[in-house]
């Protein structure tokens, strides 16, 4: 129980609440090589930046996708007149070819009525040259680790529908036609025949350039499914049950050529027919809820192919030195792939690079209310950490009153409950994210007071706000960002959030990035024909500077990455939260006034030293180890030893 002295206008704690995460007191010094069961030491120091290449920057217009390149992606038809969408176009305004979608249905037989359906056809031409051109920008932001969304050779904008797992998308590199010919000349099951395409080589160059800047790189894969253009799937479509790949996938029935009806039936991820699922030894129904499960991938050849692809990007030249390869993987829909496979996968990865990081997408148990507990997959034999969606949902709930107001103590209780059953190493290796390719942009998520990710776009809720968020939203975002950059776990930035971008859930979270050297059309269009404000679309330098400042503070205070955590103030009445991040020598205090009134706050420090507030230049009165600060409404402070 926490109690506070009731002095008018003064918040002070009668005793402290110390949170030592399980195993925290045994935190180990970094070793030359990471123990198999531990996350790599660098993961707790990471400041993540997530890149979705197709919408990052078009650095080479000569490799832009053609209509032929996108065959096999949603909705299953390429309309007449299809072409690349101009980068700077008003996002919700229709492309000319949208008029040619009249009467066309998608894979599910649904008529293409909504903007979100039609926008899946868009390609903007983002490529790896665009990333290479902006590496200095990324370095200047201060991030230390890159998470690439899938780079698979694939027809979609998102690349989870692989044509080939072992090659980078042909349109991300300089020679798409030559790459396609080279890929066709290989035996996809025989790694000795694999060559490096122009796109592959450019990706290796990007890894090299990031590594020169001491920036790690991880790559996203989904071993749960492929696309319908995947070479093994196409063989099945051609040969039916006589295909040697016929047991690679969950196929319920093959076509009987003696009947008029096509009886071919198979399982696609989440019912999406363009994403046929790899078959496992155990069949799980994930339609109502998801839980981790024992089992393995059924076909050993599939599994070996996955391992071969994994090795290819961990140690591209195969010389036993993984320094030229990626530094780990983000694994998509990880709870829907059996644990037996993941245990083998970890061994494969760590045998090649003992310091590789494995990040699992452990997300929904039941949408939209119940998130999965990641504990079964972070015991040291599967993943190093999950994407920490639970942290953001609670943090948004508290600071943004979304969908309702909760007291400070309830917020702290939720954070504690998420970490209590996890190993200390896992808590420090978490990827704490405010947004990604799968949820609304950070600003739009805060601008709307809905339940997390529920009815979070105008296709689902016409009242959902899609215009530029108001100043109050950005004020709340700053509170959340200070918590993100001072809390246990590695902060993550969805590329574009640092530019001040806004956008609803997929597809609008995937708008092309608003680089300052581009001139964008204003946003004037509402997808449902409703009234909306006109918003200028331009790079927000002040917002970039704020992210840059938080990154600088975190880097200059290593205790924010590796220190223990102690709650100093948890006051429901005044809505003040404060905690200390500390070790034997350092201390940083994070202080939050989440109320709408100015508060005077008293804090007791760990050390007898001079302290200063380094974010907002808040005035501090200090006597020995006692600090008194006046904190404006809806303001956070970061207090460090001078």
SEMI-313209 format. One record per residue (C-alpha): residue number from 1; y negated, x negated, z negated. Coordinates in pm, whole numbers, plus 50000, padded with zeros to 5 digits. Each point is the difference from the previous one (the first is absolute). Example, Ala and Ser with C-alpha at 12.3 -4.5 7.8 and 13.67 -1.06 7.14 Angstrom:
pos/yy/xx/zz
1/50450/48770/49220 .
2/49656/49863/50066 .
This chain:
pos/yy/xx/zz
1/50000/50000/50000 .
2/49649/49877/50084 .
3/49704/50087/49776 .
4/49631/49937/50048 .
5/49702/49989/49766 .
6/49770/50293/50066 .
7/49662/49823/50014 .
8/49760/50196/50224 .
9/49960/49825/50333 .
10/50232/49714/49902 .
11/50361/49960/50109 .
12/50213/49755/49807 .
13/50368/49969/49926 .
14/50140/49985/49646 .
15/50298/49806/50127 .
16/50130/49873/50332 .
17/50286/50112/50214 .
18/50190/49710/50151 .
19/50228/50051/50296 .
20/50257/49725/50043 .
21/50204/50102/50300 .
22/50371/49953/49951 .
23/50068/49628/50012 .
24/49631/49913/50023 .
25/50008/49758/49708 .
26/50263/49797/50185 .
27/49788/49958/50309 .
28/50111/49677/50167 .
29/49811/49717/50157 .
30/50039/49981/50377 .
31/50301/49800/50111 .
32/50052/49809/50322 .
33/50220/50277/50132 .
34/50007/50363/49893 .
35/50307/50121/49813 .
36/50203/50244/50207 .
37/49925/50294/49771 .
38/49626/49936/49970 .
39/49708/50084/50229 .
40/49833/49692/50149 .
41/49723/49864/49779 .
42/49743/50047/50277 .
43/50050/50377/50005 .
44/49811/50062/49676 .
45/49703/49800/50134 .
46/50000/50185/50331 .
47/49705/50202/50127 .
48/50156/50205/50277 .
49/49847/50104/50332 .
50/50198/50245/50215 .
51/49967/49980/50378 .
52/50103/50273/50242 .
53/49973/49800/50321 .
54/49957/50284/50252 .
55/49678/50104/49825 .
56/49879/49662/49878 .
57/49822/49855/50306 .
58/50054/49983/50373 .
59/49971/49629/50067 .
60/50165/50004/50344 .
61/49951/50299/50229 .
62/50243/49859/50259 .
63/50300/50096/49782 .
64/49895/50360/49925 .
65/50289/50250/49999 .
66/50074/50200/50312 .
67/50152/50346/50020 .
68/50338/49837/50060 .
69/49972/49796/49678 .
70/49974/50307/49777 .
71/50299/50193/50138 .
72/50230/50095/49713 .
73/49729/50049/49740 .
74/49870/50327/49858 .
75/49962/50265/50132 .
76/50258/49906/50264 .
77/49777/50057/50303 .
78/49727/49788/50156 .
79/49747/50236/50161 .
80/49836/49951/50337 .
81/49678/49803/49974 .
82/50105/49815/49685 .
83/49798/49684/49935 .
84/49879/49775/49720 .
85/49746/50167/49771 .
86/49663/49823/49978 .
87/49976/49811/49669 .
88/49659/50139/49905 .
89/50063/50366/50088 .
90/49909/50285/49759 .
91/50334/50024/49818 .
92/50059/50376/50015 .
93/49866/50053/50350 .
94/50278/50073/50248 .
95/50126/49753/50258 .
96/49980/50130/50357 .
97/50379/50011/50036 .
98/50037/50232/49697 .
99/49935/50291/50240 .
100/50325/49906/50179 .
101/50203/50066/49684 .
102/49974/50375/50042 .
103/50346/50155/49969 .
104/50168/49669/49913 .
105/50224/49988/49690 .
106/50097/49707/49782 .
107/50346/49870/49899 .
108/50035/50295/49762 .
109/49905/50264/50254 .
110/49658/50049/49839 .
111/49703/50072/50222 .
112/49733/49728/49984 .
113/49724/50203/49838 .
114/49851/49769/49737 .
115/49783/49694/50033 .
116/50243/49798/49789 .
117/50282/50067/50245 .
118/49796/49903/50304 .
119/49846/49693/49840 .
120/50347/49844/49966 .
121/49976/49936/50375 .
122/49694/49783/49962 .
123/50010/49626/50046 .
124/49695/49781/49950 .
125/50141/49665/50108 .
126/49989/49816/49668 .
127/50200/49677/50028 .
128/50078/49666/49840 .
129/49717/49826/50182 .
130/49770/50237/49815 .
131/50150/49881/49671 .
132/49968/49636/50101 .
133/49636/50057/50093 .
134/49928/50138/49653 .
135/50190/49757/49778 .
136/49674/49842/49885 .
137/49872/50345/49902 .
138/50317/50064/49799 .
139/49971/49663/49830 .
140/49634/50064/49917 .
141/50097/50323/49822 .
142/50211/49785/49769 .
143/50343/50161/50032 .
144/50306/49782/49950 .
145/50287/50202/50151 .
146/50044/50209/50315 .
147/50230/50298/50032 .
148/50059/50081/50367 .
149/50119/50348/50091 .
150/50296/49976/50239 .
151/49953/49776/50302 .
152/50329/50107/50162 .
153/50010/50036/50374 .
154/49965/50379/49996 .
155/49835/50285/50193 .
156/49807/50166/49714 .
157/49669/49903/49845 .
158/50173/49939/49663 .
159/50299/49795/50127 .
160/50260/50143/49759 .
161/50189/50128/50308 .
162/50130/49663/50115 .
163/50116/49930/50355 .
164/50088/49654/49871 .
165/49999/49877/49641 .
166/50006/49634/50099 .
167/49684/49992/50212 .
168/49631/50062/49944 .
169/49860/50291/50197 .
170/49941/49900/50363 .
171/49650/50153/50001 .
172/49896/49798/49694 .
173/50036/49675/50195 .
174/49847/49848/50313 .
175/50285/50060/50249 .
176/50151/50350/49963 .
177/50174/50013/50340 .
178/50153/49655/49962 .
179/50105/50082/49645 .
180/50183/50312/50116 .
181/50190/49799/50261 .
182/50093/49730/49750 .
183/50124/50256/49747 .
184/50214/50166/50268 .
185/50167/49665/50078 .
186/50134/49955/49644 .
187/50313/50119/49826 .
188/49839/50179/49703 .
189/50311/49943/49786 .
190/50009/49625/50065 .
191/49713/49810/49833 .
192/50085/49690/50204 .
193/49865/50183/50307 .
194/49676/50107/49832 .
195/49682/49841/50127 .
196/49643/50016/49877 .
197/49778/50225/50207 .
198/49627/49954/50045 .
199/49943/50256/49723 .
200/50250/49823/49772 .
201/49826/49667/50049 .
202/49660/50150/49928 .
203/50130/50145/49675 .
204/50134/49659/49901 .
205/49658/49856/50074 .
206/49844/50262/49771 .
207/50242/49912/49720 .
208/49904/49635/50044 .
209/49627/50078/49986 .
210/50035/50214/49688 .
211/50212/49735/49831 .
212/49736/49736/50076 .
213/49766/50216/49793 .
214/50256/50042/49718 .
215/50048/50366/50090 .
216/50353/50142/49978 .
217/50145/50240/50259 .
218/50258/50273/49958 .
219/50138/50223/50275 .
220/50104/50366/49990 .
221/50343/50116/50117 .
222/50199/50321/49975 .
223/50374/49937/50004 .
224/50055/50373/49945 .
225/49943/50100/50363 .
226/49907/49886/50349 .
227/49822/50173/50286 .
228/50166/50184/50286 .
229/49910/49713/50233 .
230/50203/49756/49788 .
231/50258/49824/50215 .
232/50304/50113/49796 .
233/49885/50363/49996 .
234/49945/49997/50376 .
235/50356/49875/50046 .
236/50123/50295/49792 .
237/49799/50243/50212 .
238/50161/49849/50311 .
239/50362/49968/49882 .
240/50029/50253/49720 .
241/50288/49949/49759 .
242/50131/49718/50222 .
243/49699/49783/49910 .
244/50089/49708/49777 .
245/49695/50098/49792 .
246/50118/50357/49943 .
247/50049/49948/49626 .
248/49666/49826/49947 .
249/49819/50328/49949 .
250/50048/50334/49824 .
251/50135/50192/50300 .
252/50143/50337/49906 .
253/50141/50091/50341 .
254/50011/49863/50352 .
255/49949/50203/50314 .
256/50307/50157/50154 .
257/49956/49942/50376 .
258/50229/50296/50074 .
259/49746/50249/49863 .
260/49653/50094/50120 .
261/49855/49967/49652 .
262/49894/49657/49874 .
263/50173/49967/49663 .
264/49852/49658/49925 .
265/49863/50017/49645 .
266/49875/49724/49773 .
267/49796/49932/49692 .
268/49641/49879/50029 .
269/49794/49873/49710 .
270/49835/50298/49826 .
271/50118/50210/50293 .
272/49799/49794/50250 .
273/50218/49978/50311 .
274/49821/49693/50134 .
275/50124/49804/49695 .
276/50383/50013/50002 .
277/50140/49879/49667 .
278/50236/49709/49949 .
279/50330/50118/49851 .
280/50093/49909/49644 .
281/50327/50016/49807 .
282/49863/50294/49800 .
283/49818/50299/50144 .
284/49698/50103/49796 .
285/49791/50312/50052 .
286/49637/49895/49949 .
287/49848/50329/50115 .
288/49936/50140/49651 .
289/49970/49684/49793 .
290/50058/49626/50025 .
291/50182/49775/49757 .
292/50138/49650/50030 .
293/50374/49990/50059 .
294/50294/49763/50019 .
295/50165/49924/50332 .
296/49943/49779/50301 .
297/49936/50008/50372 .
298/50323/50107/50166 .
299/50023/49773/50303 .
300/50016/49626/49926 .
301/49860/49914/50344 .
302/49684/50200/49932 .
303/49965/49825/49668 .
304/50043/49657/50155 .
305/49742/50084/50264 .
306/49753/50092/49725 .
307/50073/49673/49821 .
308/49952/49806/50324 .
309/49661/50164/50059 .
310/49902/49932/49641 .
311/50090/49631/50033 .
312/49811/49974/50328 .
313/49663/50074/49840 .
314/50065/49815/49672 .
315/50083/49672/50175 .
316/49907/50036/50368 .
317/50105/49654/50114 .
318/50316/50005/49788 .
319/49944/49656/49850 .
320/50056/50104/49641 .
321/49630/49980/49917 .
322/49855/50353/49971 .
323/49636/49886/49995 .
324/49956/50112/50363 .
325/50125/50352/49926 .
326/49895/50312/49815 .
327/49985/49993/49621 .
328/50194/50318/49946 .
329/50049/50359/50107 .
330/49876/50347/49922 .
331/50298/50236/50036 .
332/49931/50353/50120 .
333/50157/50316/49847 .
334/50192/49763/49776 .
335/50147/50265/49770 .
336/50178/50155/50299 .
337/50200/49684/50069 .
338/50294/49931/49763 .
339/49980/49747/49719 .
340/50307/49805/50111 .
341/49823/49906/50322 .
342/49681/49902/49819 .
343/50190/49771/49763 .
344/50150/49817/50297 .
345/49662/49994/50169 .
346/49834/49830/49704 .
347/50263/49726/50010 .
348/49942/49942/50371 .
349/49624/49980/49956 .
350/49998/49783/49689 .
351/50257/49759/50146 .
352/49752/49926/50277 .
353/49680/50008/49794 .
354/50035/50010/49619 .
355/49628/50083/49975 .
356/50011/50300/50234 .
357/49865/50331/49871 .
358/50185/50329/50050 .
359/49789/50314/49969 .
360/50164/50343/50002 .
361/49839/50325/50108 .
362/50114/50201/49699 .
363/49795/50316/50015 .
364/50090/50369/49974 .
365/50287/50149/49808 .
366/49871/50349/50076 .
367/49676/50053/50191 .
368/49729/50070/49889 .
369/50054/49978/49624 .
370/50267/49748/49909 .
371/49989/49628/50077 .
372/50307/49781/49976 .
373/50054/49768/49705 .
374/50059/49660/50165 .
375/50198/49853/49707 .
376/50345/50006/50171 .
377/49875/49779/50284 .
378/49800/49742/49802 .
379/50264/49861/49766 .
380/50010/49672/50188 .
381/50270/50075/50255 .
382/49810/50214/50252 .
383/49617/49989/50030 .
384/49729/49802/49828 .
385/49770/50300/49970 .
386/49921/50339/50153 .
387/49677/50119/50154 .
388/49833/50137/49689 .
389/49908/50350/50109 .
390/50042/50119/49640 .
391/49713/49779/49884 .
392/49761/50150/50255 .
393/50094/50362/49944 .
394/49931/49969/49626 .
395/49686/49793/50049 .
396/49859/50245/50253 .
397/50093/50286/49769 .
398/49806/49849/49710 .
399/49689/49860/50167 .
400/49967/50276/50262 .
401/50128/50302/49807 .
402/50242/50062/50286 .
403/50134/50263/49984 .
404/49866/50054/49643 .
405/49842/49808/49714 .
406/50222/49804/49760 .
407/49902/49809/49684 .
408/49991/49621/49981 .
409/50307/49994/49776 .
410/50207/50194/50253 .
411/49905/49754/50272 .
412/50100/49705/49784 .
413/50325/50173/49905 .
414/50085/50044/50369 .
415/49937/49631/50075 .
416/50215/49900/49704 .
417/50280/50233/50100 .
418/50012/49847/50348 .
419/50034/49646/49869 .
420/50203/50048/49682 .
421/50347/49995/50157 .
422/49926/49722/50250 .
423/50038/49627/49959 .
424/49681/49804/49937 .
425/50045/49812/50328 .
426/50007/50326/50190 .
427/49681/50134/49844 .
428/49809/49687/50095 .
429/50140/50002/50356 .
430/49905/50364/50071 .
431/49796/50083/50310 .
432/49730/50232/49861 .
433/49860/50196/50292 .
434/49726/50260/50040 .
435/50082/50085/50364 .
436/50226/49911/50290 .
437/50107/50116/50345 .
438/50185/50292/49836 .
439/49727/50155/49782 .
440/49631/50088/50042 .
441/49751/49718/49995 .
442/49887/49911/49649 .
443/49654/50155/50039 .
444/50128/50327/50147 .
445/50272/50023/49734 .
446/49730/49984/49731 .
447/49759/50228/50189 .
448/50260/50279/49987 .
449/50128/50134/49667 .
450/50341/50110/50125 .
451/50334/49895/49859 .
452/50099/49651/50117 .
453/50092/50006/50373 .
454/50057/50379/49989 .
455/49833/50195/50284 .
456/49789/49694/50066 .
457/49884/50058/50357 .
458/49829/50280/50192 .
459/50322/50094/50182 .
460/50140/50104/49660 .
461/49680/50111/49827 .
462/49693/50099/50207 .
463/49782/49950/49690 .
464/50104/49637/49962 .
465/49684/49785/50022 .
466/50005/49757/50293 .
467/49636/49886/50011 .
468/49857/49685/49844 .
469/50046/50015/49622 .
470/49694/50046/49780 .
471/49845/49741/49761 .
472/50182/50152/49701 .
473/50331/49922/50173 .
474/49910/49635/50049 .
475/49893/49983/49635 .
476/50347/50117/49894 .
477/50166/49761/50243 .
478/49825/49709/49830 .
479/50145/50104/49664 .
480/50349/50010/50150 .
481/49959/49667/50177 .
482/49893/49826/49681 .
483/50312/50137/49832 .
484/50215/49890/50297 .
485/49864/49645/50000 .
486/50024/49953/49622 .
487/50337/50166/49935 .
488/50351/49852/49999 .
489/50139/49986/50353 .
490/49864/49874/50332 .
491/49713/50197/50159 .
492/50041/50122/50358 .
493/49742/50090/50267 .
494/50077/50224/50297 .
495/49812/49826/50282 .
496/49679/50191/50066 .
497/49943/50122/49644 .
498/49790/49690/49943 .
499/49790/50108/50300 .
500/49914/50337/49845 .
501/50231/50203/50226 .
502/50108/50356/49928 .
503/50283/50213/50138 .
504/50246/50274/49908 .
505/50378/49956/49987 .
506/50197/49881/50305 .
507/49880/49977/50275 .
508/49641/49970/49871 .
509/50077/49723/49753 .
510/50083/49797/50313 .
511/49662/50008/50172 .
512/49909/49679/50186 .
513/49811/49758/49775 .
514/49620/50014/50011 .
515/49910/49639/50078 .
516/49627/49922/49970 .
517/49975/49871/50358 .
518/50100/50343/50138 .
519/49773/50302/50045 .
520/50187/50319/49917 .
521/49930/50355/50103 .
522/49892/50207/49698 .
523/50265/50231/49857 .
524/49886/50351/50089 .
525/50325/50182/50080 .
526/50217/50207/49766 .
527/50360/50039/50122 .
528/50000/50370/49906 .
529/49666/50070/50167 .
530/49823/50037/49665 .
531/49654/49880/49903 .
532/49979/49650/49857 .
533/49728/49743/49933 .
534/49924/49740/50263 .
535/50101/49657/49868 .
536/49902/49663/50138 .
537/50300/49767/50020 .
538/49917/49641/49913 .
539/50122/49707/49795 .
540/49877/50020/49639 .
541/49903/49646/49899 .
542/49923/50099/49640 .
543/50349/50141/49958 .
544/50153/49684/50147 .
545/49792/49797/49753 .
546/50130/50208/49708 .
547/50362/49930/50093 .
548/49916/49636/50052 .
549/49844/49981/49654 .
550/50302/50158/49829 .
551/50230/49758/50179 .
552/49785/49706/49893 .
553/50007/50115/49636 .
554/50378/50042/50005 .
555/50054/49658/50156 .
556/49763/49828/49756 .
557/50179/50158/49704 .
558/50375/49934/50034 .
559/50056/50195/49679 .
560/49950/50314/50212 .
561/50315/49907/50192 .
562/50221/49868/49723 .
563/49848/50089/49663 .
564/50123/50252/49746 .
565/49832/50337/49957 .
566/49854/50149/49683 .
567/49819/50334/49980 .
568/49681/49970/49799 .
569/49849/50349/50034 .
570/50171/50326/50095 .
571/49751/50270/49910 .
572/50055/50353/50127 .
573/49674/50138/49862 .
574/49767/49748/50162 .
575/50231/49932/50297 .
576/49988/49625/49947 .
577/50288/49770/50093 .
578/50006/49626/49937 .
579/50273/49741/50012 .
580/50034/49625/49971 .
581/50193/49772/50235 .
582/50067/49680/49809 .
583/50209/49691/49942 .
584/49975/49705/49761 .
585/49667/49884/50148 .
586/49839/50273/50207 .
587/49889/50360/49961 .
588/49858/50256/50239 .
589/49907/50348/49879 .
590/49989/50297/50236 .
591/49779/50284/49878 .
592/49971/50350/50151 .
593/49756/50277/49920 .
594/50160/50290/50184 .
595/49760/50255/49850 .
596/49676/50138/50144 .
597/49792/49859/49713 .
598/49882/49654/49905 .
599/50210/49860/49714 .
600/49958/49722/49748 .
601/50329/49817/49958 .
602/50113/49749/49739 .
603/50277/49752/50082 .
604/50174/49728/49804 .
605/50085/49686/50196 .
606/50300/49771/49966 .
607/49797/49683/49983 .
608/49681/49874/49843 .
609/49817/49923/50321 .
610/49704/50116/50203 .
611/50087/50298/50221 .
612/49817/50148/50299 .
613/50047/50301/50225 .
614/50050/49868/50353 .
615/50014/50309/50222 .
616/49698/50218/49920 .
617/49801/49760/49780 .
618/50026/50233/49701 .
619/49806/49884/49696 .
620/50215/49879/49709 .
621/49902/49960/49636 .
622/50241/49760/49837 .
623/50071/49901/49641 .
624/50295/49764/49955 .
625/50293/50195/50152 .
626/49820/50334/50020 .
627/49843/50125/50324 .
628/49775/50303/50037 .
629/49914/50128/50348 .
630/49812/50295/50143 .
631/50205/50126/50292 .
632/49846/50242/50253 .
633/50189/50314/50096 .
634/50292/49956/50243 .
635/49975/49621/49980 .
636/50251/49721/49945 .
637/49944/49650/49870 .
638/50194/49674/50011 .
639/49928/49774/49703 .
640/50103/49634/50008 .
641/49952/49690/49790 .
642/49702/49805/50134 .
